[in-house]
């Protein structure tokens, strides 16, 4: 009998985490949940723990520890922990084979580093980890011989397109983007959009932060940065294609002009499952592609209208800690927009200003990233209050 692979899900109550649990449930003969973590959704975390019976659960918000402990008081076999340090420590647990990093934002960096050093297979859904510290993460993964398997649909598509290509050089990565809900809006229209407008994504069902990032196209900017580190290409080798149907999830162009792409319906369970099962493909109960339902369209992104995408390319060209600055500022303005403290177009203005004001370091260390993140957040908060 095959031994079940033990999976730690960091961010189990979010969109990726809940879909990962569906995959594990569908293949309960192959996978088992070892640990679940959440930030604040304590009741949902307790419900998941009751259903999947992990060895441990961690709530990042230490103020919610007692509530989680009470909710699981009749489940003595499940160990309950709290705090960021507990998440760092739990990923090192001996039985764990796979760590799915589905936490949102900068918070995913530290536990990912701990998991790499513990030589766990990383299924990476937290794009900010590579955005903030791509060079550091790649160096550590090489040093500890730790595989990093992408879970983002676009990077999974690129990864799938490269399987079997061995040392064949990539000429260009074609990164597709839906264009979000405001693809055809004018600048005048963008000036008055609300969070309710922005949260209505045309093709994907995602968490609030990533949905807003998709509306500004910062999400695509982060994916550009992530692609550079995952696939070892230069910024000029990455082209963004606006593809409203979200059927081609991304593609690779090779030196002979051939293009390989991965196509499918928009369903995050497919890239999650592929990261778990690679190199095998497993059955997945999902919709199948209807080839005759709609034409496939492609457009160039408007870099003036969606400045966040342009700023991500700029940060990538500049290198050092610039992408860390962009990420920190973006986390602040994203939250402010969701709380009606910042306008849609104001978000990119504040990020641009933070890039100018924050201390630049061409050769950052882990400690630099921590300091940069704090400084950039402080600057962005001050700019919002202006």
Secondary structure, 3 states (H helix, E strand, C coil): CCCCEEEEEECCCCHHHHHHHHHHHHCCCCEEEEEEEECCCHHHHHHHHHHHCCCEEEECCHHHHHHHHHHCCCCCCCEEEECHHHHHHHCCCCCCCEEEECCCHHHHHHHHHHHHHCCCEEEECCHHHHHHHHHHHHHHHHHCCCCEEECCHHHHHHHHHHCCCCCCCEEEEEEEECCCCCCCCCHHHHCCCCHHHHCCCCCCCCCHHHHHHHHHCHHHHHHHHHHHHHHCCCHHHEEEEECCCCCEEEEEEECCCCEEEEECCCCHHHHHHHHHHCCCCCCCCCCCCCCCCCCCCCEECCCCCCHHHHHHHHHHHHCCCHHHHHHHHHHHHHHHHHCCCCCHHHHHHHHHHHHHHCCCCCCCCHHHHHHHHHHHHHHHHHHHHC
